[in-house]
Amino acid sequence: MRGRSISVVSAEKRKVIVRANRPGRNGARGQSGVAGLSCHDNPMERIGIIGLGRMGGPITARLTAAGFAVASYDSRPDSGRTMDDAQALAASVDILVTVLPGTPELRAVMAEITMTPGTLWLDLTSADPRAAIEIASALAEHGVASVGAPMGGGPGAAAAGELTFFVGGAETSRDRIAPVLGVLGTSTIMGDDVTAGYTTKLLANTLWFGQAIAVAEALLLGQAQGIEPGPLREALAGSAGGSAFITQHLPALFDGDYLATFGIDRVVEELDSVTALAREHGTPIELTDLVARTHREALDEFGPIDGELLGMKLLEQRAGRELR
């Protein structure tokens, strides 16, 4: 039996609607027809996904291929969404999954979503934990559970089921969404606090953004000293200063690819969240402040365009040469 619906209200408003259809009722488990996927047919859980962008699109496709009953919504009519009505979702969804670009979009969407007691909100957005707890607390007052599971990995990882999730939420809620995340990748449980995963993802990204600046400075200095960037990268990768950034992501820069999978404005947004949290808690943040400043200057220079490595491009410009 479902109780009355409730609405989560926040400072920003945007009309967004989703609805999840009822799954099949045969109760069978078998192969989905897609390599590496098992078919899930659970008539008790209906899934609705908000956000069909770079990440939400392949996530929706993978869950559907695995046999989950999935309906989707995106504000763009040409997104491939299956639903275009708000209140229909509010009355029928069991698990609402949000896959949005950032905190502003998450606030706006959840301001207009109605959910029913007994349902669950699963958020995969890399959002500010303060926004997440605000939304989750409002939902909890009306019997709606929440799990925050920001993800690591790009569209390719989403399509292949190789995402990494940083999961926070009550154990019973985590168990409920485990089959969903299991199809999409691997999970690291950060604890019962809904905000734990958000904080972990922000810190992981902060270290990545910081490495981008530090590595650019090192390579530019090495280049000035007559060392080519390629051989220097190889030496650094095998040194005590080596990292996944140097090994996996830096090669893109040598091809002139500034990783247009994430906007420089989003980089600044996340770094601002981290520095604000640090000031609230009174923890040291001097180095991150410098990293944030450089990326903010890159945003001022290039505008809000895609490119996670645009901070490195800014340093190339200042040095008067490219790292090629």
Backbone hydrogen bonds in HBPLUS format (Angstrom, degrees):
<---DONOR---> <-ACCEPTOR-->    atom                        ^
c    i                          cat <-CA-CA->   ^        H-A-AA   ^      H-
h    n   atom  resd res      DA  || num        DHA   H-A  angle D-A-AA Bond
n    s   type  num  typ     dist DA aas  dist angle  dist       angle   num
A0006-ILE N   A0115-MET O   2.77 MM 109  5.43 159.1  1.81 148.7 155.1     1
A0115-MET N   A0006-ILE O   2.78 MM 109  5.43 140.5  1.94 150.1 160.5     2
A0008-VAL N   A0113-ILE O   3.42 MM 105  6.36 161.8  2.45 166.6 166.1     3
A0039-CYS N   A0030-GLY O   2.82 MM   9  5.27 157.1  1.87 172.1 166.2     4
A0037-LEU N   A0034-VAL O   3.15 MM   3  5.75 154.5  2.22 146.1 144.2     5
A0040-HIS N   A0066-ALA O   2.70 MM  26  6.15 134.4  1.90 136.7 152.0     6
A0045-GLU N   A0042-ASN O   3.21 MM   3  5.82 163.4  2.24 119.7 123.7     7
A0094-ASP N   A0046-ARG O   2.93 MM  48  4.96 156.7  1.99 136.7 142.5     8
A0095-ILE N   A0046-ARG O   2.96 MM  49  6.18 163.0  1.99 157.2 157.3     9
A0047-ILE N   A0069-ALA O   3.25 MM  22  6.19 162.7  2.28 176.5 176.6    10
A0071-ALA N   A0047-ILE O   3.08 MM  24  6.49 152.8  2.15 150.7 158.9    11
A0048-GLY N   A0095-ILE O   2.99 MM  47  6.41 159.4  2.04 160.0 164.4    12
A0097-VAL N   A0048-GLY O   2.76 MM  49  6.04 175.7  1.77 171.7 173.2    13
A0049-ILE N   A0071-ALA O   2.91 MM  22  6.35 152.9  1.99 148.1 156.8    14
A0073-TYR N   A0049-ILE O   2.81 MM  24  6.25 146.2  1.93 165.6 171.9    15
A0050-ILE N   A0097-VAL O   2.83 MM  47  6.25 161.3  1.86 165.1 171.3    16
A0099-VAL N   A0050-ILE O   2.90 MM  49  6.07 165.3  1.93 174.9 175.5    17
A0051-GLY N   A0073-TYR O   2.85 MM  22  6.23 166.4  1.87 165.3 170.0    18
A0057-GLY N   A0053-GLY O   3.01 MM   4  5.43 159.9  2.05 135.9 140.8    19
A0059-ILE N   A0055-MET O   3.10 MM   4  6.18 155.4  2.16 152.1 159.9    20
A0060-THR N   A0056-GLY O   2.92 MM   4  5.94 161.0  1.96 145.2 150.1    21
A0061-ALA N   A0057-GLY O   3.02 MM   4  6.29 162.2  2.06 152.2 157.4    22
A0062-ARG N   A0058-PRO O   2.95 MM   4  6.04 156.3  2.01 142.8 148.8    23
A0063-LEU N   A0059-ILE O   3.02 MM   4  6.23 166.9  2.04 154.0 157.2    24
A0064-THR N   A0060-THR O   2.98 MM   4  6.11 159.9  2.02 149.6 155.6    25
A0065-ALA N   A0061-ALA O   2.93 MM   4  6.09 158.9  1.98 145.6 151.6    26
A0066-ALA N   A0062-ARG O   2.98 MM   4  6.18 137.4  2.17 141.3 152.7    27
A0068-PHE N   A0063-LEU O   3.12 MM   5  5.63 153.8  2.19 162.8 154.8    28
A0067-GLY N   A0064-THR O   3.03 MM   3  5.31 159.4  2.07 107.8 114.3    29
A0082-THR N   A0072-SER O   3.14 MM  10  5.30 140.0  2.31 116.9 127.7    30
A0083-MET N   A0072-SER O   2.99 MM  11  5.91 143.5  2.13 174.2 172.7    31
A0079-SER N   A0076-ARG O   3.09 MM   3  5.37 152.6  2.17 124.1 122.4    32
A0089-LEU N   A0086-ALA O   3.14 MM   3  5.79 131.9  2.38 114.8 124.5    33
A0091-ALA N   A0087-GLN O   3.34 MM   4  6.57 145.2  2.47 145.5 151.1    34
A0092-SER N   A0089-LEU O   2.91 MM   3  5.28 144.8  2.04 110.8 121.5    35
A0093-VAL N   A0089-LEU O   2.99 MM   4  5.50 167.3  2.01 162.6 158.4    36
A0120-LEU N   A0094-ASP O   2.89 MM  26  6.28 150.6  1.98 151.7 161.5    37
A0096-LEU N   A0120-LEU O   2.87 MM  24  6.27 162.8  1.89 164.6 169.4    38
A0122-LEU N   A0096-LEU O   2.78 MM  26  5.95 170.0  1.79 157.1 160.6    39
A0098-THR N   A0122-LEU O   3.01 MM  24  6.52 150.1  2.10 147.7 156.6    40
A0124-LEU N   A0098-THR O   2.89 MM  26  6.00 174.4  1.89 169.2 171.1    41
A0106-LEU N   A0102-GLY O   3.07 MM   4  6.26 154.8  2.13 149.8 157.8    42
A0107-ARG N   A0103-THR O   2.93 MM   4  6.14 168.6  1.94 164.8 165.9    43
A0108-ALA N   A0104-PRO O   3.04 MM   4  6.22 164.6  2.07 147.1 151.7    44
A0109-VAL N   A0105-GLU O   2.92 MM   4  6.06 163.9  1.95 151.2 155.2    45
A0110-MET N   A0106-LEU O   2.99 MM   4  6.09 175.7  1.99 156.9 158.2    46
A0111-ALA N   A0107-ARG O   3.02 MM   4  6.05 130.9  2.27 141.6 153.5    47
A0112-GLU N   A0109-VAL O   3.06 MM   3  5.72 158.8  2.10 116.8 122.8    48
A0119-THR N   A0116-THR O   3.04 MM   3  5.82 153.4  2.11 149.7 151.4    49
A0118-GLY N   A0143-GLY O   2.83 MM  25  5.82 170.0  1.84 141.7 141.7    50
A0145-ALA N   A0119-THR O   3.17 MM  26  6.56 149.4  2.27 160.7 155.0    51
A0121-TRP N   A0145-ALA O   2.86 MM  24  6.22 163.1  1.88 148.8 152.4    52
A0147-VAL N   A0121-TRP O   2.88 MM  26  6.31 150.9  1.97 164.9 169.4    53
A0123-ASP N   A0147-VAL O   3.00 MM  24  6.43 163.2  2.03 165.6 170.6    54
A0149-ALA N   A0123-ASP O   2.78 MM  26  5.88 171.2  1.78 173.0 171.6    55
A0131-ALA N   A0128-ASP O   3.02 MM   3  5.49 128.7  2.30 111.8 123.8    56
A0132-ALA N   A0128-ASP O   3.16 MM   4  6.51 159.2  2.21 151.1 157.5    57
A0133-ILE N   A0129-PRO O   2.97 MM   4  6.14 161.6  2.01 148.4 151.5    58
A0134-GLU N   A0130-ARG O   3.24 MM   4  6.28 147.7  2.35 133.7 142.2    59
A0135-ILE N   A0131-ALA O   3.08 MM   4  6.36 161.6  2.12 152.4 156.1    60
A0136-ALA N   A0132-ALA O   2.83 MM   4  6.01 171.0  1.84 155.4 158.5    61
A0137-SER N   A0133-ILE O   2.88 MM   4  5.74 155.4  1.94 138.6 145.2    62
A0138-ALA N   A0134-GLU O   3.23 MM   4  6.38 156.7  2.29 140.2 145.9    63
A0139-LEU N   A0135-ILE O   3.01 MM   4  6.30 155.9  2.07 151.0 158.0    64
A0140-ALA N   A0136-ALA O   2.87 MM   4  6.04 156.7  1.92 147.8 154.4    65
A0141-GLU N   A0137-SER O   3.22 MM   4  6.42 145.3  2.34 143.4 150.4    66
A0142-HIS N   A0139-LEU O   2.94 MM   3  5.49 154.5  2.01 114.1 122.3    67
A0144-VAL N   A0139-LEU O   3.09 MM   5  5.03 160.4  2.13 130.4 129.3    68
A0143-GLY N   A0140-ALA O   3.10 MM   3  5.02 165.5  2.12 112.2 109.8    69
A0148-GLY N   A0168-GLY O   2.97 MM  20  5.28 153.6  2.04 157.7 161.6    70
A0168-GLY N   A0148-GLY O   2.85 MM  20  5.28 153.3  1.92 155.8 164.1    71
A0166-PHE N   A0150-PRO O   3.01 MM  16  5.67 162.9  2.04 164.0 169.4    72
A0152-GLY N   A0164-THR O   2.67 MM  12  4.94 150.0  1.75 146.2 155.7    73
A0164-THR N   A0152-GLY O   3.01 MM  12  4.94 158.5  2.06 143.1 147.4    74
A0157-ALA N   A0154-GLY O   3.08 MM   3  5.34 117.7  2.48 104.2 118.6    75
A0158-ALA N   A0154-GLY O   3.01 MM   4  6.34 150.4  2.10 150.7 160.1    76
A0159-ALA N   A0155-PRO O   2.97 MM   4  6.23 159.4  2.01 151.9 156.2    77
A0160-ALA N   A0156-GLY O   3.05 MM   4  6.23 145.5  2.17 141.6 151.1    78
A0161-GLY N   A0157-ALA O   2.97 MM   4  5.89 112.4  2.44 137.4 151.6    79
A0162-GLU N   A0157-ALA O   2.73 MM   5  4.63 170.8  1.74 148.1 147.8    80
A0161-GLY N   A0158-ALA O   3.34 MM   3  5.21 154.8  2.40  97.2 104.5    81
A0163-LEU N   A0184-LEU O   3.10 MM  21  6.04 160.9  2.14 149.7 144.4    82
A0186-THR N   A0163-LEU O   2.93 MM  23  6.37 151.8  2.01 163.3 160.8    83
A0165-PHE N   A0186-THR O   2.86 MM  21  6.25 155.0  1.93 154.4 162.1    84
A0188-THR N   A0165-PHE O   2.79 MM  23  6.07 161.6  1.83 165.3 169.8    85
A0167-VAL N   A0188-THR O   2.93 MM  21  6.03 162.9  1.96 152.5 157.9    86
A0190-MET N   A0167-VAL O   2.74 MM  23  5.55 168.1  1.75 155.9 159.7    87
A0169-GLY N   A0191-GLY O   3.06 MM  22  6.49 159.6  2.10 141.3 146.7    88
A0173-SER N   A0170-ALA O   3.03 MM   3  5.28 120.1  2.40 102.4 117.4    89
A0174-ARG N   A0170-ALA O   2.85 MM   4  6.15 156.6  1.90 155.9 163.9    90
A0175-ASP N   A0171-GLU O   2.86 MM   4  6.08 156.9  1.91 152.0 157.8    91
A0176-ARG N   A0172-THR O   3.19 MM   4  6.32 143.8  2.33 132.3 141.5    92
A0177-ILE N   A0173-SER O   3.21 MM   4  6.56 146.4  2.33 147.2 154.4    93
A0178-ALA N   A0174-ARG O   3.01 MM   4  5.98 115.5  2.44 140.0 155.9    94
A0178-ALA N   A0175-ASP O   3.37 MM   3  5.09 150.3  2.47  92.4 100.8    95
A0180-VAL N   A0177-ILE O   3.04 MM   3  5.36 124.3  2.36 106.6 120.7    96
A0181-LEU N   A0177-ILE O   3.12 MM   4  6.48 166.4  2.14 163.3 165.7    97
A0182-GLY N   A0178-ALA O   2.80 MM   4  5.79 148.2  1.90 149.1 159.0    98
A0183-VAL N   A0180-VAL O   3.31 MM   3  5.67 138.2  2.50 104.1 113.3    99
A0184-LEU N   A0181-LEU O   2.99 MM   3  5.04 130.3  2.25  97.3 111.5   100
A0185-GLY N   A0181-LEU O   2.97 MM   4  6.12 133.7  2.19 155.6 166.2   101
A0196-ALA N   A0193-ASP O   3.09 MM   3  5.46 158.8  2.14 113.6 120.0   102
A0199-THR N   A0195-THR O   3.05 MM   4  6.31 166.5  2.07 163.8 166.9   103
A0200-THR N   A0196-ALA O   3.03 MM   4  6.21 162.1  2.07 146.8 152.0   104
A0201-LYS N   A0197-GLY O   2.94 MM   4  6.14 163.7  1.96 151.3 155.3   105
A0202-LEU N   A0198-TYR O   2.97 MM   4  6.20 162.2  2.00 152.1 157.1   106
A0203-LEU N   A0199-THR O   2.97 MM   4  6.19 157.4  2.02 150.9 157.0   107
A0204-ALA N   A0200-THR O   2.92 MM   4  6.17 156.9  1.97 150.5 157.2   108
A0205-ASN N   A0201-LYS O   2.93 MM   4  6.14 161.8  1.96 151.6 156.3   109
A0206-THR N   A0202-LEU O   2.84 MM   4  6.02 150.7  1.93 143.5 152.4   110
A0207-LEU N   A0203-LEU O   3.06 MM   4  6.31 158.7  2.10 149.1 152.8   111
A0208-TRP N   A0204-ALA O   3.14 MM   4  6.42 151.8  2.22 141.8 149.8   112
A0209-PHE N   A0205-ASN O   2.80 MM   4  6.09 167.2  1.81 160.0 162.3   113
A0210-GLY N   A0206-THR O   2.88 MM   4  6.02 156.0  1.93 147.1 154.4   114
A0211-GLN N   A0207-LEU O   2.92 MM   4  6.10 151.4  2.00 142.2 149.7   115
A0212-ALA N   A0208-TRP O   3.04 MM   4  6.35 150.4  2.13 148.5 156.5   116
A0213-ILE N   A0209-PHE O   3.41 MM   4  6.78 154.0  2.49 145.0 149.5   117
A0214-ALA N   A0210-GLY O   3.00 MM   4  6.25 172.3  2.00 156.0 158.3   118
A0215-VAL N   A0211-GLN O   2.77 MM   4  5.69 167.2  1.78 153.1 156.9   119
A0216-ALA N   A0212-ALA O   3.12 MM   4  6.12 153.7  2.20 135.2 142.6   120
A0217-GLU N   A0213-ILE O   3.05 MM   4  6.29 161.6  2.08 151.9 156.3   121
A0218-ALA N   A0214-ALA O   3.02 MM   4  6.28 157.8  2.07 146.0 152.2   122
A0219-LEU N   A0215-VAL O   2.87 MM   4  6.06 167.3  1.88 156.3 159.2   123
A0220-LEU N   A0216-ALA O   2.94 MM   4  6.02 161.2  1.97 150.7 156.0   124
A0221-LEU N   A0217-GLU O   3.06 MM   4  6.19 155.4  2.12 144.8 151.2   125
A0222-GLY N   A0218-ALA O   2.91 MM   4  6.12 160.3  1.95 148.3 154.5   126
A0223-GLN N   A0219-LEU O   2.78 MM   4  5.95 155.4  1.84 146.5 153.7   127
A0224-ALA N   A0220-LEU O   2.97 MM   4  6.16 152.5  2.04 140.1 147.3   128
A0225-GLN N   A0221-LEU O   3.04 MM   4  6.32 133.0  2.27 139.1 151.7   129
A0225-GLN N   A0222-GLY O   3.03 MM   3  4.99 129.8  2.29  93.6 107.7   130
A0227-ILE N   A0222-GLY O   2.88 MM   5  5.22 163.8  1.90 145.3 140.8   131
A0226-GLY N   A0223-GLN O   2.92 MM   3  5.03 159.0  1.97 107.9 112.1   132
A0232-LEU N   A0228-GLU O   3.15 MM   4  6.26 159.2  2.19 155.0 161.4   133
A0233-ARG N   A0229-PRO O   2.83 MM   4  5.96 153.2  1.90 149.1 155.9   134
A0234-GLU N   A0230-GLY O   3.11 MM   4  6.46 160.6  2.15 153.7 158.4   135
A0235-ALA N   A0231-PRO O   3.01 MM   4  6.27 156.3  2.07 147.0 153.1   136
A0236-LEU N   A0232-LEU O   2.88 MM   4  6.10 163.6  1.91 154.3 158.7   137
A0237-ALA N   A0233-ARG O   2.82 MM   4  5.96 156.2  1.88 153.3 160.0   138
A0239-SER N   A0236-LEU O   3.04 MM   3  4.96 162.1  2.07 105.4 110.7   139
A0242-GLY N   A0239-SER O   3.04 MM   3  5.24 162.6  2.07 112.9 114.6   140
A0247-THR N   A0243-SER O   3.06 MM   4  6.31 162.4  2.09 150.5 155.7   141
A0248-GLN N   A0244-ALA O   2.74 MM   4  5.53 167.3  1.76 149.6 154.2   142
A0249-HIS N   A0245-PHE O   3.00 MM   4  5.01 141.0  2.16 122.5 134.5   143
A0250-LEU N   A0245-PHE O   2.90 MM   5  6.08 149.1  1.99 167.4 168.3   144
A0252-ALA N   A0249-HIS O   3.23 MM   3  5.96 147.9  2.34 119.0 125.8   145
A0253-LEU N   A0250-LEU O   2.88 MM   3  5.54 135.2  2.09 121.8 132.2   146
A0254-PHE N   A0251-PRO O   3.12 MM   3  5.32 124.4  2.44 100.8 114.0   147
A0255-ASP N   A0252-ALA O   3.00 MM   3  5.28 146.3  2.11 105.2 115.6   148
A0257-ASP N   A0252-ALA O   2.96 MM   5  5.07 156.7  2.01 148.4 141.8   149
A0256-GLY N   A0253-LEU O   2.89 MM   3  5.01 160.0  1.93 111.7 115.1   150
A0309-LEU N   A0258-TYR O   3.03 MM  51  4.69 170.8  2.04 138.3 135.5   151
A0308-GLU N   A0259-LEU O   2.90 MM  49  5.40 161.6  1.93 138.3 137.0   152
A0307-GLY N   A0262-PHE O   2.79 MM  45  5.73 170.1  1.80 139.7 141.8   153
A0266-ARG N   A0263-GLY O   2.99 MM   3  5.12 128.4  2.26  98.0 111.5   154
A0267-VAL N   A0263-GLY O   3.10 MM   4  6.54 147.8  2.21 144.2 153.5   155
A0264-ILE N   A0305-ILE O   3.00 MM  41  6.18 164.4  2.03 166.1 161.3   156
A0268-VAL N   A0264-ILE O   3.08 MM   4  6.37 161.8  2.11 147.2 150.5   157
A0269-GLU N   A0265-ASP O   2.97 MM   4  6.14 153.8  2.04 138.9 146.7   158
A0270-GLU N   A0266-ARG O   2.96 MM   4  6.17 161.0  2.00 150.7 153.9   159
A0271-LEU N   A0267-VAL O   3.00 MM   4  6.26 163.2  2.03 152.6 157.5   160
A0272-ASP N   A0268-VAL O   2.86 MM   4  5.99 154.8  1.92 150.6 157.6   161
A0273-SER N   A0269-GLU O   3.11 MM   4  6.37 147.3  2.22 140.0 148.4   162
A0274-VAL N   A0270-GLU O   3.07 MM   4  6.41 154.7  2.14 147.9 154.2   163
A0275-THR N   A0271-LEU O   2.98 MM   4  6.23 168.5  1.99 155.0 157.3   164
A0276-ALA N   A0272-ASP O   2.97 MM   4  6.03 154.6  2.04 143.3 150.7   165
A0277-LEU N   A0273-SER O   2.98 MM   4  6.16 158.3  2.02 146.7 152.4   166
A0278-ALA N   A0274-VAL O   2.96 MM   4  6.20 159.7  2.00 151.4 157.0   167
A0279-ARG N   A0275-THR O   3.06 MM   4  6.26 154.4  2.12 143.6 149.9   168
A0280-GLU N   A0276-ALA O   3.01 MM   4  6.26 151.2  2.09 145.9 154.0   169
A0281-HIS N   A0277-LEU O   3.07 MM   4  6.35 148.2  2.17 147.4 155.3   170
A0282-GLY N   A0278-ALA O   2.78 MM   4  5.80 116.0  2.19 138.1 155.5   171
A0283-THR N   A0278-ALA O   2.99 MM   5  5.12 153.3  2.07 143.3 146.2   172
A0289-ASP N   A0285-ILE O   2.90 MM   4  6.09 149.1  1.99 154.5 164.2   173
A0290-LEU N   A0286-GLU O   3.21 MM   4  6.59 150.6  2.30 145.7 152.3   174
A0290-LEU N   A0287-LEU O   3.09 MM   3  5.21 118.0  2.50  96.5 110.8   175
A0291-VAL N   A0287-LEU O   3.03 MM   4  6.41 155.9  2.09 148.9 155.8   176
A0292-ALA N   A0288-THR O   2.80 MM   4  5.98 162.6  1.83 152.5 157.3   177
A0293-ARG N   A0289-ASP O   2.89 MM   4  6.09 153.0  1.96 144.6 152.3   178
A0294-THR N   A0290-LEU O   3.07 MM   4  6.34 161.3  2.11 149.5 153.0   179
A0295-HIS N   A0291-VAL O   3.11 MM   4  6.41 164.2  2.14 152.1 156.1   180
A0296-ARG N   A0292-ALA O   2.85 MM   4  6.00 149.1  1.94 147.2 156.6   181
A0297-GLU N   A0293-ARG O   2.91 MM   4  6.16 151.8  1.99 148.3 155.7   182
A0298-ALA N   A0294-THR O   2.98 MM   4  6.30 142.3  2.13 139.9 150.8   183
A0299-LEU N   A0295-HIS O   2.92 MM   4  6.23 148.5  2.02 142.5 150.8   184
A0300-ASP N   A0296-ARG O   2.94 MM   4  6.28 153.4  2.01 145.8 152.9   185
A0301-GLU N   A0297-GLU O   2.94 MM   4  6.12 146.2  2.05 139.1 148.4   186
A0302-PHE N   A0298-ALA O   2.88 MM   4  5.99 168.4  1.89 156.3 158.1   187
A0303-GLY N   A0299-LEU O   2.77 MM   4  4.97 142.8  1.90 134.5 143.0   188
A0305-ILE N   A0303-GLY O   2.77 MM   2  5.66 138.0  1.95 109.7  96.1   189
A0310-LEU N   A0307-GLY O   3.35 MM   3  5.43 159.2  2.40 111.9 110.4   190
A0312-MET N   A0309-LEU O   2.98 MM   3  5.33 129.4  2.24 105.3 117.7   191
A0313-LYS N   A0309-LEU O   3.17 MM   4  6.63 148.3  2.28 141.6 151.0   192
A0314-LEU N   A0310-LEU O   2.94 MM   4  6.18 150.9  2.03 144.4 151.0   193
A0315-LEU N   A0311-GLY O   3.28 MM   4  6.59 153.5  2.36 139.2 145.1   194
A0316-GLU N   A0312-MET O   2.93 MM   4  6.27 148.0  2.04 146.0 155.7   195
A0317-GLN N   A0313-LYS O   2.96 MM   4  6.27 157.7  2.01 151.3 156.4   196
A0318-ARG N   A0314-LEU O   3.03 MM   4  6.34 156.9  2.08 147.2 153.5   197
A0319-ALA N   A0315-LEU O   2.95 MM   4  6.12 144.6  2.08 141.9 151.3   198
A0320-GLY N   A0316-GLU O   2.87 MM   4  6.03 123.8  2.19 140.3 156.0   199
A0321-ARG N   A0316-GLU O   3.20 MM   5  5.50 148.1  2.31 149.6 150.1   200
A0320-GLY N   A0317-GLN O   3.09 MM   3  4.96 136.3  2.29  92.7 105.4   201
